[in-house]
Amino acid sequence: MREALKEAQQAYEKTEVPVGAVIVYEGEIIARAHNLREGLQLTKAHAEMLAIEKANEHIGSWRLDDCSIYITLEPCPMCAGAIIQSRIKNLYFGTRDYKNGVLASGVNLFEGNFSHKVDVIGGVLEEENSELIKNFFRALRKR
């Protein structure tokens, strides 16, 4: 999660919502990314989506069966769907997103009747992740 936080900090420095993601396979980070939606002007340029794409390229397959993803913020429905569809085994996230997150907002795709189940663990380095997001939006409101 500390590596995902480093990615989130990079997003923060680019005035992107500070979310970072890393994907781990066999104990090694194979993909890392941070939000680039503003810079790329692409709806799908969330940290998770970018990291999944990089992991697909690294492994040479759309299936990420034995991978774990670490994300600083609870995923949105789009990213949760991509995590399920890519068959990622484990999801670890930092802090909840009460407006857009699939768990805190009440739309838990991970409990859906899909052919693949993802093991989800939240609250990893929650305070650090939460503080980064709060600081970003405080600074944004001051502008």
N, C-alpha and C positions, 0 to 999 in steps of 0.2 A: 504493500500500500504506500510505502514511502516513495517508491518510484512513480506511482500514479500521482502522488502529491507534487512531485517535481514537474510532471507534465502539466498539472493544473496551474502551477505557478507560471509556467511558460505562457499558458493561455491568458492568465491574469495580466502579464506584462504586455500582451498584444491587445488588451481591452476586449478579450473574449470572455464569456462566462467561464470561470476557472474550474473546468472539469478535466480530469486526466484519467487515462486508462492504460493498463498494461495487461498483456496476455502471456501466461506462463505455460510452457510445455516441458515436461520432464525436468522440472526445477530450473529452467532457463527462461528468461524473458525473450520471447520471439517477436513481440510487437509492442509498440508504445505509441500513444497519440494523445493529443489534447484538442479541445474544441477549436474549430477553425471556421465556424459558420459565417461569421461576419467577414472575415478576410477572403474566403472563397465564394461567399454569397451563394452557398448551397445548403438547402434544408437538411440534407443528410450528413453534413460535416460535423457530426457529434463525435466526441472522443471515442466512444465505443464502436461506432460504425467504421471510423478510420482505422482503429486498431484491428478490428475483425478483418478488414480488407488486407491489411499488412500480414496478418497471421495466415490468411488463405494463401497469399503469395509465398510466404515462407514454407509452409507445409506442402503446398501444391495441391490443395484440395479445399472444397467448401466445408468439409467436415472437420470440425475442431474437437472431436470426441474427448480426448484426454487433456484438454486445456482448461485452465482456470483464468477468469478475468477479474481484475481488481479495478474498481471504479470509485472515484472520490465521491460521487453523488449517485443516489438511487436512480436507476435508468428510467427513461420515459417509455411509453408504449412502443414507439418505433424501435428503439434500441433493445428493449426486452424481446420483441419479436425476432430481431436479428440474432440475439443470443440464443434463443430457443431454436431457431432455424439452422444455426450453425452447429448446433449440438454441443455447445460448450458445457462441460461437466459441472463446474463450480463458479458461482458468482459471489464475490466479496465486495461490498460497497461500504462507503464511509458514512455519509449522512443522508437522512431522508429528504425527499423533495415533496413537500406537502401540496404543491400546486400541480406538478407534472409527473411525479413518480408513480410507478405501477403498483407499489405496495402501500404507501402512505395515502395516496389519493383514493384508494378503494377499488382500483381496477387491477387486481392481481393476476396478470397473465401467467405467472409461474404456477398458479394453481389450476390453470385451464386443463382441459382434457386433450392435451397434445400428445403426440407419440414420443416426445422427448421431455424428460424432466430435468430441471436444473436445480442443484442444491444451492440455496441462497443463505448467505450469512451477512447480516448488516451490522452497522455500528463499529466497524473497524477504523480505529483512529478517528472516531466521530468528532471529537472536539476540534481537532486540527482542521479537518475537512470543513466542518461547519463554520469555523472562524474565517477561513479563506473566502468562502462564499459570502458571508455577511459583510466582510470588509470590502469586497468587490462592489456589492450593491450599495453600500454606504457611500463609497467614493463616487459611484456613478450618479447617485442622487444629488451629490454636492455639485456636480458639473452642471 
